Amino acid sequence: MIQRLWREAARLNGEILSISNSSDPYPVLEEKMGLMRDCLDVLSRHKCSVQIVTKSPLVTRDIDLLKRIPSMVSLTVTTDDDYTARLIEPRAPPVSARLKAAETLVDNGVPTSVRIDPIIPFLNDDMEGLVRALASVGVRHVTSSTFKVRPDGWRRFSGQLPDVAEKLKPLYFEEGVMKAGYRYLPEGLRFRLMKKVGGLAGKYEMQFGTCREGLSRLNTAVCDGSWLLDERFARVT
């Protein structure tokens, strides 16, 4: 795989790569195998720009490589409460470790965005403590979206959080809408939730973006945080 990346990276001519929007590039095995680190080393030698999307604090291990090239990290942090986080994402690293990772990245000059995603009514929709904590460590951009329901995910969610699911059920299955195979909350509720996050971001002098909601009018910056790469590129070059 690394040999193939060497060949492909030579053709990229410094293009931007997003790693990875569909699966976390820092799984548990990465700590032993170091494949992501090897990939970043190759990309840095070919002067590629890199946007990393992850839930893992292990990304801080590779700060030395990220500082070589235009780069930014988008960390997913759903709540500032470890107990709630374990209910929503039981196999993910502790939220406290992710917040510390955000601070470490910022302190080392790696631009960092945080994805407060998904927002789930009755569970993690009180976001001010988290946004304030992110601002205090120097995070400059947050992006957010609401929980989208599919049958398999709803079964798992209902089994894990039956009381919350009971409150959510009419919002999704009676008042909500179906889009691209997912059930969405009613647009008015989604608007209020995203406006709330955006307002908090503005209050703490951060940029805000929301994706997959049809509410781009609320954005003050590109929702994926890639605008941070432009500033990073200017400093590296």
ZIWO-V459584 format. One line per field, one symbol per residue. psi: psi as a letter, one per 20 degrees, with the letter a starting at -180 (. if undefined). Layout:
psi = ???
This chain:
psi = ghghhgghhhihlkrpppopihqpimrhhhhhhkhgggghgghhhjkqqpoporjpiihhhjhhhhihrpqqpoppohrjohgghhggmhjqqqhhhhhhgggggghjjoppqponpqpoqjgkjniggggghghhjjpipqqqrrpppqgghhggghhhmhgghhhhghhgigiaqppkjqpqrqhgggggghhgghggghhklqqqqpqkikkiiipirphijihhhgggghhh.
